[in-house]
Amino acid sequence: MDNLDKKELLWFLQDETGVSKSQINDMDMKSSFSFFEVDSTLVADRLRKRRSRKMV
């Protein structure tokens, strides 16, 4: 376990994905993984943006 609490995980997800903390729902944290819900339109948008990025 990396000792993240819910608040820290929400900040991490927001920083890494651009999805605001208020858009992340039903978080269930386990000792070695976590589940959370995000609207499917946000996921599709983020995947599209990631696929269009160029590697340097």
N, C-alpha and C positions, 0 to 999 in steps of 0.2 A: 504494500500500500504506500502511496506517495504522500499520504496525510493531507490531501486536498479536502477542503470542506465544500459544501454546496456553493457558497458564495464565491470561492476561488475558482471552482470549476465553471461557474457561469461567466466570470470575467475572462477566463481562458477561452471558452467557446466564442464569446463575443469578439475577442481580439483576433482569433484565428479564422473565423468565418464571416464576420461582419453582421451576423444575426444578433439583434439586440436581446438583452437578457429577458425583456418582457415577452419575447416571441418564443422562448424556450419553456416548455411546459412539462408537467408530470415527470420530474426528474426522480430517478430511483438509483441511488448510489450503493454499490456493492463493494466488497473489499478489493477487487481487482478489475472491475469494469463498471460502467454506468449506462443507464438507459435514459433517454429523454425524447420528448416529442417536439417536432417543429413542423409548421405548415408545409405541405408538399410543394407549394408554389415557390417557397423560399429555397427549398432544397434544389429544385430544378434550376432556379436562377443561379445559385452558387455553383452548381456543377457545370453549367454552361460557361460561366466566367472562368472557372479553373481550366476547362478544356481548351479555352481560347488563349491561355497564357503561353508565352514563349519561354523556353528554357534558355538560359544564357550560359 
